[in-house]
């Protein structure tokens, strides 16, 4: 039996409220397979991060990377490996 199935509720590390496990995102690096912040707290945390200079720079890098990936032609060898 998985640990996640054993516990129905989990305590958020930020707001300290006990919530249903459906209120937490998946995180495979954690022993129980769930994030330590609930979805609401994590959303607040990410919004605050992307308002900072560092967060804005990260968003800009991700946008540029996405645009380059969309423009790059797919080589024949990559097409073959994708179809498998």
mmCIF file of the N, C-alpha and C atoms, coordinates in Angstrom:
data_MODEL
# 
_entry.id   MODEL 
# 
loop_
_atom_site.group_PDB 
_atom_site.id 
_atom_site.type_symbol 
_atom_site.label_atom_id 
_atom_site.label_alt_id 
_atom_site.label_comp_id 
_atom_site.label_asym_id 
_atom_site.label_entity_id 
_atom_site.label_seq_id 
_atom_site.pdbx_PDB_ins_code 
_atom_site.Cartn_x 
_atom_site.Cartn_y 
_atom_site.Cartn_z 
_atom_site.occupancy 
_atom_site.B_iso_or_equiv 
_atom_site.pdbx_formal_charge 
_atom_site.auth_seq_id 
_atom_site.auth_comp_id 
_atom_site.auth_asym_id 
_atom_site.auth_atom_id 
_atom_site.pdbx_PDB_model_num 
ATOM 1   N N  . UNK A 1 1  ? 0.844  -1.177 0.000   1.00 0.00 ? 1  UNK A N  1 
ATOM 2   C CA . UNK A 1 1  ? 0.000  0.000  0.000   1.00 0.00 ? 1  UNK A CA 1 
ATOM 3   C C  . UNK A 1 1  ? 0.892  1.243  0.000   1.00 0.00 ? 1  UNK A C  1 
ATOM 4   N N  . UNK A 1 2  ? 0.561  2.204  -0.806  1.00 0.00 ? 2  UNK A N  1 
ATOM 5   C CA . UNK A 1 2  ? 1.314  3.445  -0.890  1.00 0.00 ? 2  UNK A CA 1 
ATOM 6   C C  . UNK A 1 2  ? 1.021  4.331  0.313   1.00 0.00 ? 2  UNK A C  1 
ATOM 7   N N  . UNK A 1 3  ? 1.982  5.162  0.648   1.00 0.00 ? 3  UNK A N  1 
ATOM 8   C CA . UNK A 1 3  ? 1.787  6.095  1.764   1.00 0.00 ? 3  UNK A CA 1 
ATOM 9   C C  . UNK A 1 3  ? 0.655  7.070  1.468   1.00 0.00 ? 3  UNK A C  1 
ATOM 10  N N  . UNK A 1 4  ? 0.542  7.478  0.205   1.00 0.00 ? 4  UNK A N  1 
ATOM 11  C CA . UNK A 1 4  ? -0.486 8.455  -0.170  1.00 0.00 ? 4  UNK A CA 1 
ATOM 12  C C  . UNK A 1 4  ? -1.882 7.895  0.069   1.00 0.00 ? 4  UNK A C  1 
ATOM 13  N N  . UNK A 1 5  ? -2.056 6.583  -0.158  1.00 0.00 ? 5  UNK A N  1 
ATOM 14  C CA . UNK A 1 5  ? -3.363 5.967  0.058   1.00 0.00 ? 5  UNK A CA 1 
ATOM 15  C C  . UNK A 1 5  ? -3.675 5.856  1.546   1.00 0.00 ? 5  UNK A C  1 
ATOM 16  N N  . UNK A 1 6  ? -2.649 5.712  2.367   1.00 0.00 ? 6  UNK A N  1 
ATOM 17  C CA . UNK A 1 6  ? -2.842 5.527  3.797   1.00 0.00 ? 6  UNK A CA 1 
ATOM 18  C C  . UNK A 1 6  ? -3.337 6.806  4.477   1.00 0.00 ? 6  UNK A C  1 
ATOM 19  N N  . UNK A 1 7  ? -2.854 7.956  4.035   1.00 0.00 ? 7  UNK A N  1 
ATOM 20  C CA . UNK A 1 7  ? -3.281 9.203  4.663   1.00 0.00 ? 7  UNK A CA 1 
ATOM 21  C C  . UNK A 1 7  ? -4.275 9.933  3.756   1.00 0.00 ? 7  UNK A C  1 
ATOM 22  N N  . UNK A 1 8  ? -5.361 10.379 4.344   1.00 0.00 ? 8  UNK A N  1 
ATOM 23  C CA . UNK A 1 8  ? -6.401 11.071 3.595   1.00 0.00 ? 8  UNK A CA 1 
ATOM 24  C C  . UNK A 1 8  ? -6.233 12.575 3.736   1.00 0.00 ? 8  UNK A C  1 
ATOM 25  N N  . UNK A 1 9  ? -5.554 13.005 4.779   1.00 0.00 ? 9  UNK A N  1 
ATOM 26  C CA . UNK A 1 9  ? -5.345 14.425 5.020   1.00 0.00 ? 9  UNK A CA 1 
ATOM 27  C C  . UNK A 1 9  ? -3.855 14.685 5.212   1.00 0.00 ? 9  UNK A C  1 
ATOM 28  N N  . UNK A 1 10 ? -3.457 15.917 4.913   1.00 0.00 ? 10 UNK A N  1 
ATOM 29  C CA . UNK A 1 10 ? -2.064 16.323 5.067   1.00 0.00 ? 10 UNK A CA 1 
ATOM 30  C C  . UNK A 1 10 ? -2.029 17.765 5.544   1.00 0.00 ? 10 UNK A C  1 
ATOM 31  N N  . UNK A 1 11 ? -0.987 18.119 6.292   1.00 0.00 ? 11 UNK A N  1 
ATOM 32  C CA . UNK A 1 11 ? -0.848 19.466 6.831   1.00 0.00 ? 11 UNK A CA 1 
ATOM 33  C C  . UNK A 1 11 ? 0.062  20.287 5.921   1.00 0.00 ? 11 UNK A C  1 
ATOM 34  N N  . UNK A 1 12 ? -0.391 21.457 5.514   1.00 0.00 ? 12 UNK A N  1 
ATOM 35  C CA . UNK A 1 12 ? 0.379  22.371 4.671   1.00 0.00 ? 12 UNK A CA 1 
ATOM 36  C C  . UNK A 1 12 ? 1.495  22.998 5.507   1.00 0.00 ? 12 UNK A C  1 
ATOM 37  N N  . UNK A 1 13 ? 2.695  23.065 4.945   1.00 0.00 ? 13 UNK A N  1 
ATOM 38  C CA . UNK A 1 13 ? 3.842  23.627 5.665   1.00 0.00 ? 13 UNK A CA 1 
ATOM 39  C C  . UNK A 1 13 ? 3.757  25.140 5.824   1.00 0.00 ? 13 UNK A C  1 
ATOM 40  N N  . UNK A 1 14 ? 2.969  25.804 4.982   1.00 0.00 ? 14 UNK A N  1 
ATOM 41  C CA . UNK A 1 14 ? 2.886  27.263 5.065   1.00 0.00 ? 14 UNK A CA 1 
ATOM 42  C C  . UNK A 1 14 ? 1.714  27.721 5.933   1.00 0.00 ? 14 UNK A C  1 
ATOM 43  N N  . UNK A 1 15 ? 0.503  27.301 5.583   1.00 0.00 ? 15 UNK A N  1 
ATOM 44  C CA . UNK A 1 15 ? -0.670 27.782 6.327   1.00 0.00 ? 15 UNK A CA 1 
ATOM 45  C C  . UNK A 1 15 ? -0.978 26.931 7.558   1.00 0.00 ? 15 UNK A C  1 
ATOM 46  N N  . UNK A 1 16 ? -0.309 25.798 7.684   1.00 0.00 ? 16 UNK A N  1 
ATOM 47  C CA . UNK A 1 16 ? -0.457 24.882 8.837   1.00 0.00 ? 16 UNK A CA 1 
ATOM 48  C C  . UNK A 1 16 ? -1.865 24.298 8.987   1.00 0.00 ? 16 UNK A C  1 
ATOM 49  N N  . UNK A 1 17 ? -2.647 24.312 7.910   1.00 0.00 ? 17 UNK A N  1 
ATOM 50  C CA . UNK A 1 17 ? -3.988 23.725 7.966   1.00 0.00 ? 17 UNK A CA 1 
ATOM 51  C C  . UNK A 1 17 ? -3.934 22.287 7.487   1.00 0.00 ? 17 UNK A C  1 
ATOM 52  N N  . UNK A 1 18 ? -4.742 21.450 8.094   1.00 0.00 ? 18 UNK A N  1 
ATOM 53  C CA . UNK A 1 18 ? -4.871 20.068 7.658   1.00 0.00 ? 18 UNK A CA 1 
ATOM 54  C C  . UNK A 1 18 ? -5.903 20.026 6.539   1.00 0.00 ? 18 UNK A C  1 
ATOM 55  N N  . UNK A 1 19 ? -5.479 19.553 5.361   1.00 0.00 ? 19 UNK A N  1 
ATOM 56  C CA . UNK A 1 19 ? -6.358 19.542 4.193   1.00 0.00 ? 19 UNK A CA 1 
ATOM 57  C C  . UNK A 1 19 ? -6.385 18.169 3.568   1.00 0.00 ? 19 UNK A C  1 
ATOM 58  N N  . UNK A 1 20 ? -7.391 17.943 2.744   1.00 0.00 ? 20 UNK A N  1 
ATOM 59  C CA . UNK A 1 20 ? -7.509 16.710 1.993   1.00 0.00 ? 20 UNK A CA 1 
ATOM 60  C C  . UNK A 1 20 ? -6.326 16.602 1.030   1.00 0.00 ? 20 UNK A C  1 
ATOM 61  N N  . UNK A 1 21 ? -5.859 15.395 0.735   1.00 0.00 ? 21 UNK A N  1 
ATOM 62  C CA . UNK A 1 21 ? -4.705 15.223 -0.142  1.00 0.00 ? 21 UNK A CA 1 
ATOM 63  C C  . UNK A 1 21 ? -4.969 15.726 -1.560  1.00 0.00 ? 21 UNK A C  1 
ATOM 64  N N  . UNK A 1 22 ? -6.235 15.877 -1.940  1.00 0.00 ? 22 UNK A N  1 
ATOM 65  C CA . UNK A 1 22 ? -6.566 16.423 -3.259  1.00 0.00 ? 22 UNK A CA 1 
ATOM 66  C C  . UNK A 1 22 ? -6.184 17.891 -3.365  1.00 0.00 ? 22 UNK A C  1 
ATOM 67  N N  . UNK A 1 23 ? -5.951 18.544 -2.242  1.00 0.00 ? 23 UNK A N  1 
ATOM 68  C CA . UNK A 1 23 ? -5.560 19.942 -2.215  1.00 0.00 ? 23 UNK A CA 1 
ATOM 69  C C  . UNK A 1 23 ? -4.060 20.151 -2.390  1.00 0.00 ? 23 UNK A C  1 
ATOM 70  N N  . UNK A 1 24 ? -3.305 19.074 -2.627  1.00 0.00 ? 24 UNK A N  1 
ATOM 71  C CA . UNK A 1 24 ? -1.854 19.142 -2.796  1.00 0.00 ? 24 UNK A CA 1 
ATOM 72  C C  . UNK A 1 24 ? -1.465 18.620 -4.171  1.00 0.00 ? 24 UNK A C  1 
ATOM 73  N N  . UNK A 1 25 ? -0.470 19.260 -4.776  1.00 0.00 ? 25 UNK A N  1 
ATOM 74  C CA . UNK A 1 25 ? 0.040  18.826 -6.079  1.00 0.00 ? 25 UNK A CA 1 
ATOM 75  C C  . UNK A 1 25 ? 0.955  17.624 -5.899  1.00 0.00 ? 25 UNK A C  1 
ATOM 76  N N  . UNK A 1 26 ? 1.164  16.887 -6.988  1.00 0.00 ? 26 UNK A N  1 
ATOM 77  C CA . UNK A 1 26 ? 2.068  15.743 -6.953  1.00 0.00 ? 26 UNK A CA 1 
ATOM 78  C C  . UNK A 1 26 ? 3.506  16.225 -6.924  1.00 0.00 ? 26 UNK A C  1 
ATOM 79  N N  . UNK A 1 27 ? 4.336  15.512 -6.175  1.00 0.00 ? 27 UNK A N  1 
ATOM 80  C CA . UNK A 1 27 ? 5.775  15.776 -6.120  1.00 0.00 ? 27 UNK A CA 1 
ATOM 81  C C  . UNK A 1 27 ? 6.445  14.435 -5.843  1.00 0.00 ? 27 UNK A C  1 
ATOM 82  N N  . UNK A 1 28 ? 6.983  13.818 -6.881  1.00 0.00 ? 28 UNK A N  1 
ATOM 83  C CA . UNK A 1 28 ? 7.535  12.473 -6.753  1.00 0.00 ? 28 UNK A CA 1 
ATOM 84  C C  . UNK A 1 28 ? 8.804  12.416 -5.915  1.00 0.00 ? 28 UNK A C  1 
ATOM 85  N N  . UNK A 1 29 ? 9.430  13.555 -5.648  1.00 0.00 ? 29 UNK A N  1 
ATOM 86  C CA . UNK A 1 29 ? 10.643 13.560 -4.827  1.00 0.00 ? 29 UNK A CA 1 
ATOM 87  C C  . UNK A 1 29 ? 10.330 13.467 -3.335  1.00 0.00 ? 29 UNK A C  1 
ATOM 88  N N  . UNK A 1 30 ? 9.092  13.703 -2.962  1.00 0.00 ? 30 UNK A N  1 
ATOM 89  C CA . UNK A 1 30 ? 8.696  13.629 -1.556  1.00 0.00 ? 30 UNK A CA 1 
ATOM 90  C C  . UNK A 1 30 ? 8.316  12.191 -1.196  1.00 0.00 ? 30 UNK A C  1 
ATOM 91  N N  . UNK A 1 31 ? 8.549  11.776 0.039   1.00 0.00 ? 31 UNK A N  1 
ATOM 92  C CA . UNK A 1 31 ? 8.240  10.398 0.438   1.00 0.00 ? 31 UNK A CA 1 
ATOM 93  C C  . UNK A 1 31 ? 6.765  10.012 0.257   1.00 0.00 ? 31 UNK A C  1 
ATOM 94  N N  . UNK A 1 32 ? 5.852  10.957 0.480   1.00 0.00 ? 32 UNK A N  1 
ATOM 95  C CA . UNK A 1 32 ? 4.428  10.644 0.330   1.00 0.00 ? 32 UNK A CA 1 
ATOM 96  C C  . UNK A 1 32 ? 3.912  10.937 -1.081  1.00 0.00 ? 32 UNK A C  1 
ATOM 97  N N  . UNK A 1 33 ? 4.773  11.490 -1.958  1.00 0.00 ? 33 UNK A N  1 
ATOM 98  C CA . UNK A 1 33 ? 4.383  11.757 -3.338  1.00 0.00 ? 33 UNK A CA 1 
ATOM 99  C C  . UNK A 1 33 ? 3.611  13.049 -3.534  1.00 0.00 ? 33 UNK A C  1 
ATOM 100 N N  . UNK A 1 34 ? 3.536  13.871 -2.491  1.00 0.00 ? 34 UNK A N  1 
ATOM 101 C CA . UNK A 1 34 ? 2.791  15.130 -2.561  1.00 0.00 ? 34 UNK A CA 1 
ATOM 102 C C  . UNK A 1 34 ? 3.682  16.301 -2.168  1.00 0.00 ? 34 UNK A C  1 
ATOM 103 N N  . UNK A 1 35 ? 3.361  17.486 -2.686  1.00 0.00 ? 35 UNK A N  1 
ATOM 104 C CA . UNK A 1 35 ? 4.098  18.710 -2.370  1.00 0.00 ? 35 UNK A CA 1 
ATOM 105 C C  . UNK A 1 35 ? 3.888  19.080 -0.904  1.00 0.00 ? 35 UNK A C  1 
ATOM 106 N N  . UNK A 1 36 ? 4.796  19.885 -0.305  1.00 0.00 ? 36 UNK A N  1 
ATOM 107 C CA . UNK A 1 36 ? 4.586  20.267 1.091   1.00 0.00 ? 36 UNK A CA 1 
ATOM 108 C C  . UNK A 1 36 ? 3.658  21.455 1.234   1.00 0.00 ? 36 UNK A C  1 
ATOM 109 N N  . UNK A 1 37 ? 3.445  22.223 0.158   1.00 0.00 ? 37 UNK A N  1 
ATOM 110 C CA . UNK A 1 37 ? 2.507  23.337 0.195   1.00 0.00 ? 37 UNK A CA 1 
ATOM 111 C C  . UNK A 1 37 ? 1.192  22.929 -0.470  1.00 0.00 ? 37 UNK A C  1 
ATOM 112 N N  . UNK A 1 38 ? 0.086  23.378 0.076   1.00 0.00 ? 38 UNK A N  1 
ATOM 113 C CA . UNK A 1 38 ? -1.202 23.119 -0.566  1.00 0.00 ? 38 UNK A CA 1 
ATOM 114 C C  . UNK A 1 38 ? -1.265 23.932 -1.861  1.00 0.00 ? 38 UNK A C  1 
ATOM 115 N N  . UNK A 1 39 ? -2.200 23.617 -2.729  1.00 0.00 ? 39 UNK A N  1 
ATOM 116 C CA . UNK A 1 39 ? -2.300 24.284 -4.029  1.00 0.00 ? 39 UNK A CA 1 
ATOM 117 C C  . UNK A 1 39 ? -2.536 25.782 -3.874  1.00 0.00 ? 39 UNK A C  1 
ATOM 118 N N  . UNK A 1 40 ? -3.341 26.182 -2.908  1.00 0.00 ? 40 UNK A N  1 
ATOM 119 C CA . UNK A 1 40 ? -3.626 27.608 -2.691  1.00 0.00 ? 40 UNK A CA 1 
ATOM 120 C C  . UNK A 1 40 ? -2.370 28.362 -2.255  1.00 0.00 ? 40 UNK A C  1 
ATOM 121 N N  . UNK A 1 41 ? -1.627 27.809 -1.304  1.00 0.00 ? 41 UNK A N  1 
ATOM 122 C CA . UNK A 1 41 ? -0.396 28.464 -0.827  1.00 0.00 ? 41 UNK A CA 1 
ATOM 123 C C  . UNK A 1 41 ? 0.667  28.471 -1.924  1.00 0.00 ? 41 UNK A C  1 
ATOM 124 N N  . UNK A 1 42 ? 0.753  27.397 -2.682  1.00 0.00 ? 42 UNK A N  1 
ATOM 125 C CA . UNK A 1 42 ? 1.739  27.323 -3.752  1.00 0.00 ? 42 UNK A CA 1 
ATOM 126 C C  . UNK A 1 42 ? 1.424  28.354 -4.835  1.00 0.00 ? 42 UNK A C  1 
ATOM 127 N N  . UNK A 1 43 ? 0.153  28.566 -5.124  1.00 0.00 ? 43 UNK A N  1 
ATOM 128 C CA . UNK A 1 43 ? -0.258 29.560 -6.110  1.00 0.00 ? 43 UNK A CA 1 
ATOM 129 C C  . UNK A 1 43 ? 0.147  30.961 -5.655  1.00 0.00 ? 43 UNK A C  1 
ATOM 130 N N  . UNK A 1 44 ? -0.088 31.265 -4.397  1.00 0.00 ? 44 UNK A N  1 
ATOM 131 C CA . UNK A 1 44 ? 0.308  32.564 -3.838  1.00 0.00 ? 44 UNK A CA 1 
ATOM 132 C C  . UNK A 1 44 ? 1.819  32.752 -3.912  1.00 0.00 ? 44 UNK A C  1 
ATOM 133 N N  . UNK A 1 45 ? 2.553  31.695 -3.572  1.00 0.00 ? 45 UNK A N  1 
ATOM 134 C CA . UNK A 1 45 ? 4.010  31.733 -3.570  1.00 0.00 ? 45 UNK A CA 1 
ATOM 135 C C  . UNK A 1 45 ? 4.553  31.984 -4.974  1.00 0.00 ? 45 UNK A C  1 
ATOM 136 N N  . UNK A 1 46 ? 3.978  31.304 -5.968  1.00 0.00 ? 46 UNK A N  1 
ATOM 137 C CA . UNK A 1 46 ? 4.441  31.459 -7.348  1.00 0.00 ? 46 UNK A CA 1 
ATOM 138 C C  . UNK A 1 46 ? 4.084  32.842 -7.901  1.00 0.00 ? 46 UNK A C  1 
ATOM 139 N N  . UNK A 1 47 ? 2.913  33.358 -7.563  1.00 0.00 ? 47 UNK A N  1 
ATOM 140 C CA . UNK A 1 47 ? 2.538  34.703 -8.008  1.00 0.00 ? 47 UNK A CA 1 
ATOM 141 C C  . UNK A 1 47 ? 3.499  35.739 -7.442  1.00 0.00 ? 47 UNK A C  1 
ATOM 142 N N  . UNK A 1 48 ? 3.858  35.595 -6.192  1.00 0.00 ? 48 UNK A N  1 
ATOM 143 C CA . UNK A 1 48 ? 4.798  36.529 -5.569  1.00 0.00 ? 48 UNK A CA 1 
ATOM 144 C C  . UNK A 1 48 ? 6.177  36.414 -6.223  1.00 0.00 ? 48 UNK A C  1 
ATOM 145 N N  . UNK A 1 49 ? 6.600  35.190 -6.542  1.00 0.00 ? 49 UNK A N  1 
ATOM 146 C CA . UNK A 1 49 ? 7.911  34.975 -7.169  1.00 0.00 ? 49 UNK A CA 1 
ATOM 147 C C  . UNK A 1 49 ? 7.976  35.651 -8.537  1.00 0.00 ? 49 UNK A C  1 
ATOM 148 N N  . UNK A 1 50 ? 6.932  35.491 -9.343  1.00 0.00 ? 50 UNK A N  1 
ATOM 149 C CA . UNK A 1 50 ? 6.961  36.045 -10.686 1.00 0.00 ? 50 UNK A CA 1 
ATOM 150 C C  . UNK A 1 50 ? 6.784  37.568 -10.706 1.00 0.00 ? 50 UNK A C  1 
ATOM 151 N N  . UNK A 1 51 ? 6.546  38.182 -9.570  1.00 0.00 ? 51 UNK A N  1 
ATOM 152 C CA . UNK A 1 51 ? 6.524  39.637 -9.472  1.00 0.00 ? 51 UNK A CA 1 
ATOM 153 C C  . UNK A 1 51 ? 7.923  40.188 -9.197  1.00 0.00 ? 51 UNK A C  1 
ATOM 154 N N  . UNK A 1 52 ? 8.859  39.317 -8.777  1.00 0.00 ? 52 UNK A N  1 
ATOM 155 C CA . UNK A 1 52 ? 10.220 39.760 -8.491  1.00 0.00 ? 52 UNK A CA 1 
ATOM 156 C C  . UNK A 1 52 ? 11.033 39.846 -9.783  1.00 0.00 ? 52 UNK A C  1 
ATOM 157 N N  . UNK A 1 53 ? 12.173 40.504 -9.703  1.00 0.00 ? 53 UNK A N  1 
ATOM 158 C CA . UNK A 1 53 ? 13.052 40.654 -10.855 1.00 0.00 ? 53 UNK A CA 1 
ATOM 159 C C  . UNK A 1 53 ? 13.550 39.284 -11.337 1.00 0.00 ? 53 UNK A C  1 
ATOM 160 N N  . UNK A 1 54 ? 13.901 38.432 -10.406 1.00 0.00 ? 54 UNK A N  1 
ATOM 161 C CA . UNK A 1 54 ? 14.385 37.085 -10.737 1.00 0.00 ? 54 UNK A CA 1 
ATOM 162 C C  . UNK A 1 54 ? 13.286 36.258 -11.410 1.00 0.00 ? 54 UNK A C  1 
ATOM 163 N N  . UNK A 1 55 ? 12.078 36.360 -10.921 1.00 0.00 ? 55 UNK A N  1 
ATOM 164 C CA . UNK A 1 55 ? 10.954 35.627 -11.489 1.00 0.00 ? 55 UNK A CA 1 
ATOM 165 C C  . UNK A 1 55 ? 10.610 36.103 -12.893 1.00 0.00 ? 55 UNK A C  1 
ATOM 166 N N  . UNK A 1 56 ? 10.671 37.402 -13.104 1.00 0.00 ? 56 UNK A N  1 
ATOM 167 C CA . UNK A 1 56 ? 10.393 37.955 -14.437 1.00 0.00 ? 56 UNK A CA 1 
ATOM 168 C C  . UNK A 1 56 ? 11.447 37.498 -15.438 1.00 0.00 ? 56 UNK A C  1 
ATOM 169 N N  . UNK A 1 57 ? 12.706 37.426 -15.003 1.00 0.00 ? 57 UNK A N  1 
ATOM 170 C CA . UNK A 1 57 ? 13.776 36.960 -15.876 1.00 0.00 ? 57 UNK A CA 1 
ATOM 171 C C  . UNK A 1 57 ? 13.581 35.481 -16.216 1.00 0.00 ? 57 UNK A C  1 
ATOM 172 N N  . UNK A 1 58 ? 13.160 34.691 -15.253 1.00 0.00 ? 58 UNK A N  1 
ATOM 173 C CA . UNK A 1 58 ? 12.908 33.271 -15.495 1.00 0.00 ? 58 UNK A CA 1 
ATOM 174 C C  . UNK A 1 58 ? 11.773 33.085 -16.493 1.00 0.00 ? 58 UNK A C  1 
ATOM 175 N N  . UNK A 1 59 ? 10.739 33.890 -16.373 1.00 0.00 ? 59 UNK A N  1 
ATOM 176 C CA . UNK A 1 59 ? 9.604  33.813 -17.302 1.00 0.00 ? 59 UNK A CA 1 
ATOM 177 C C  . UNK A 1 59 ? 10.044 34.196 -18.710 1.00 0.00 ? 59 UNK A C  1 
ATOM 178 N N  . UNK A 1 60 ? 10.888 35.212 -18.804 1.00 0.00 ? 60 UNK A N  1 
ATOM 179 C CA . UNK A 1 60 ? 11.384 35.651 -20.114 1.00 0.00 ? 60 UNK A CA 1 
ATOM 180 C C  . UNK A 1 60 ? 12.224 34.551 -20.763 1.00 0.00 ? 60 UNK A C  1 
ATOM 181 N N  . UNK A 1 61 ? 13.104 33.900 -19.988 1.00 0.00 ? 61 UNK A N  1 
ATOM 182 C CA . UNK A 1 61 ? 13.922 32.802 -20.522 1.00 0.00 ? 61 UNK A CA 1 
ATOM 183 C C  . UNK A 1 61 ? 13.054 31.646 -21.000 1.00 0.00 ? 61 UNK A C  1 
ATOM 184 N N  . UNK A 1 62 ? 12.029 31.320 -20.245 1.00 0.00 ? 62 UNK A N  1 
ATOM 185 C CA . UNK A 1 62 ? 11.133 30.219 -20.620 1.00 0.00 ? 62 UNK A CA 1 
ATOM 186 C C  . UNK A 1 62 ? 10.378 30.542 -21.901 1.00 0.00 ? 62 UNK A C  1 
ATOM 187 N N  . UNK A 1 63 ? 9.951  31.797 -22.060 1.00 0.00 ? 63 UNK A N  1 
ATOM 188 C CA . UNK A 1 63 ? 9.238  32.213 -23.262 1.00 0.00 ? 63 UNK A CA 1 
ATOM 189 C C  . UNK A 1 63 ? 10.139 32.118 -24.485 1.00 0.00 ? 63 UNK A C  1 
ATOM 190 N N  . UNK A 1 64 ? 11.376 32.585 -24.350 1.00 0.00 ? 64 UNK A N  1 
ATOM 191 C CA . UNK A 1 64 ? 12.331 32.521 -25.459 1.00 0.00 ? 64 UNK A CA 1 
ATOM 192 C C  . UNK A 1 64 ? 12.617 31.066 -25.826 1.00 0.00 ? 64 UNK A C  1 
ATOM 193 N N  . UNK A 1 65 ? 12.793 30.226 -24.839 1.00 0.00 ? 65 UNK A N  1 
ATOM 194 C CA . UNK A 1 65 ? 13.070 28.802 -25.073 1.00 0.00 ? 65 UNK A CA 1 
ATOM 195 C C  . UNK A 1 65 ? 11.905 28.144 -25.804 1.00 0.00 ? 65 UNK A C  1 
ATOM 196 N N  . UNK A 1 66 ? 10.681 28.462 -25.400 1.00 0.00 ? 66 UNK A N  1 
ATOM 197 C CA . UNK A 1 66 ? 9.486  27.902 -26.057 1.00 0.00 ? 66 UNK A CA 1 
ATOM 198 C C  . UNK A 1 66 ? 9.403  28.348 -27.509 1.00 0.00 ? 66 UNK A C  1 
ATOM 199 N N  . UNK A 1 67 ? 9.684  29.623 -27.766 1.00 0.00 ? 67 UNK A N  1 
ATOM 200 C CA . UNK A 1 67 ? 9.627  30.152 -29.129 1.00 0.00 ? 67 UNK A CA 1 
ATOM 201 C C  . UNK A 1 67 ? 10.682 29.503 -30.014 1.00 0.00 ? 67 UNK A C  1 
ATOM 202 N N  . UNK A 1 68 ? 11.903 29.316 -29.490 1.00 0.00 ? 68 UNK A N  1 
ATOM 203 C CA . UNK A 1 68 ? 12.963 28.670 -30.260 1.00 0.00 ? 68 UNK A CA 1 
ATOM 204 C C  . UNK A 1 68 ? 12.602 27.222 -30.576 1.00 0.00 ? 68 UNK A C  1 
ATOM 205 N N  . UNK A 1 69 ? 12.020 26.528 -29.629 1.00 0.00 ? 69 UNK A N  1 
ATOM 206 C CA . UNK A 1 69 ? 11.634 25.135 -29.842 1.00 0.00 ? 69 UNK A CA 1 
ATOM 207 C C  . UNK A 1 69 ? 10.535 25.025 -30.894 1.00 0.00 ? 69 UNK A C  1 
ATOM 208 N N  . UNK A 1 70 ? 9.637  25.999 -30.926 1.00 0.00 ? 70 UNK A N  1 
ATOM 209 C CA . UNK A 1 70 ? 8.550  25.982 -31.906 1.00 0.00 ? 70 UNK A CA 1 
ATOM 210 C C  . UNK A 1 70 ? 9.070  26.292 -33.305 1.00 0.00 ? 70 UNK A C  1 
ATOM 211 N N  . UNK A 1 71 ? 10.106 27.113 -33.406 1.00 0.00 ? 71 UNK A N  1 
ATOM 212 C CA . UNK A 1 71 ? 10.647 27.499 -34.701 1.00 0.00 ? 71 UNK A CA 1 
ATOM 213 C C  . UNK A 1 71 ? 11.643 26.495 -35.256 1.00 0.00 ? 71 UNK A C  1 
ATOM 214 N N  . UNK A 1 72 ? 12.281 25.723 -34.408 1.00 0.00 ? 72 UNK A N  1 
ATOM 215 C CA . UNK A 1 72 ? 13.317 24.788 -34.848 1.00 0.00 ? 72 UNK A CA 1 
ATOM 216 C C  . UNK A 1 72 ? 12.704 23.666 -35.678 1.00 0.00 ? 72 UNK A C  1 
ATOM 217 N N  . UNK A 1 73 ? 13.279 23.389 -36.854 1.00 0.00 ? 73 UNK A N  1 
ATOM 218 C CA . UNK A 1 73 ? 12.763 22.287 -37.663 1.00 0.00 ? 73 UNK A CA 1 
ATOM 219 C C  . UNK A 1 73 ? 13.106 20.947 -37.010 1.00 0.00 ? 73 UNK A C  1 
ATOM 220 N N  . UNK A 1 74 ? 12.226 19.987 -37.158 1.00 0.00 ? 74 UNK A N  1 
ATOM 221 C CA . UNK A 1 74 ? 12.429 18.666 -36.590 1.00 0.00 ? 74 UNK A CA 1 
ATOM 222 C C  . UNK A 1 74 ? 13.229 17.846 -37.595 1.00 0.00 ? 74 UNK A C  1 
ATOM 223 N N  . UNK A 1 75 ? 14.374 17.306 -37.140 1.00 0.00 ? 75 UNK A N  1 
ATOM 224 C CA . UNK A 1 75 ? 15.221 16.522 -38.037 1.00 0.00 ? 75 UNK A CA 1 
ATOM 225 C C  . UNK A 1 75 ? 14.587 15.164 -38.312 1.00 0.00 ? 75 UNK A C  1 
ATOM 226 N N  . UNK A 1 76 ? 15.056 14.479 -39.368 1.00 0.00 ? 76 UNK A N  1 
ATOM 227 C CA . UNK A 1 76 ? 14.496 13.170 -39.740 1.00 0.00 ? 76 UNK A CA 1 
ATOM 228 C C  . UNK A 1 76 ? 14.720 12.148 -38.636 1.00 0.00 ? 76 UNK A C  1 
ATOM 229 N N  . UNK A 1 77 ? 15.872 12.179 -37.981 1.00 0.00 ? 77 UNK A N  1 
ATOM 230 C CA . UNK A 1 77 ? 16.155 11.214 -36.916 1.00 0.00 ? 77 UNK A CA 1 
ATOM 231 C C  . UNK A 1 77 ? 15.217 11.431 -35.724 1.00 0.00 ? 77 UNK A C  1 
ATOM 232 N N  . UNK A 1 78 ? 14.881 12.680 -35.424 1.00 0.00 ? 78 UNK A N  1 
ATOM 233 C CA . UNK A 1 78 ? 13.940 12.953 -34.325 1.00 0.00 ? 78 UNK A CA 1 
ATOM 234 C C  . UNK A 1 78 ? 12.538 12.523 -34.698 1.00 0.00 ? 78 UNK A C  1 
ATOM 235 N N  . UNK A 1 79 ? 12.155 12.669 -35.971 1.00 0.00 ? 79 UNK A N  1 
ATOM 236 C CA . UNK A 1 79 ? 10.838 12.242 -36.406 1.00 0.00 ? 79 UNK A CA 1 
ATOM 237 C C  . UNK A 1 79 ? 10.679 10.749 -36.218 1.00 0.00 ? 79 UNK A C  1 
ATOM 238 N N  . UNK A 1 80 ? 11.726 9.981  -36.575 1.00 0.00 ? 80 UNK A N  1 
ATOM 239 C CA . UNK A 1 80 ? 11.667 8.523  -36.443 1.00 0.00 ? 80 UNK A CA 1 
ATOM 240 C C  . UNK A 1 80 ? 11.542 8.119  -34.979 1.00 0.00 ? 80 UNK A C  1 
ATOM 241 N N  . UNK A 1 81 ? 12.311 8.754  -34.099 1.00 0.00 ? 81 UNK A N  1 
ATOM 242 C CA . UNK A 1 81 ? 12.271 8.390  -32.687 1.00 0.00 ? 81 UNK A CA 1 
ATOM 243 C C  . UNK A 1 81 ? 10.946 8.772  -32.037 1.00 0.00 ? 81 UNK A C  1 
ATOM 244 N N  . UNK A 1 82 ? 10.296 9.814  -32.525 1.00 0.00 ? 82 UNK A N  1 
ATOM 245 C CA . UNK A 1 82 ? 9.013  10.230 -31.949 1.00 0.00 ? 82 UNK A CA 1 
ATOM 246 C C  . UNK A 1 82 ? 7.894  9.288  -32.337 1.00 0.00 ? 82 UNK A C  1 
ATOM 247 N N  . UNK A 1 83 ? 7.978  8.676  -33.524 1.00 0.00 ? 83 UNK A N  1 
ATOM 248 C CA . UNK A 1 83 ? 6.886  7.846  -33.997 1.00 0.00 ? 83 UNK A CA 1 
ATOM 249 C C  . UNK A 1 83 ? 6.840  6.492  -33.310 1.00 0.00 ? 83 UNK A C  1 
ATOM 250 N N  . UNK A 1 84 ? 7.869  6.136  -32.568 1.00 0.00 ? 84 UNK A N  1 
ATOM 251 C CA . UNK A 1 84 ? 7.905  4.829  -31.894 1.00 0.00 ? 84 UNK A CA 1 
ATOM 252 C C  . UNK A 1 84 ? 7.015  4.751  -30.732 1.00 0.00 ? 84 UNK A C  1 
# 
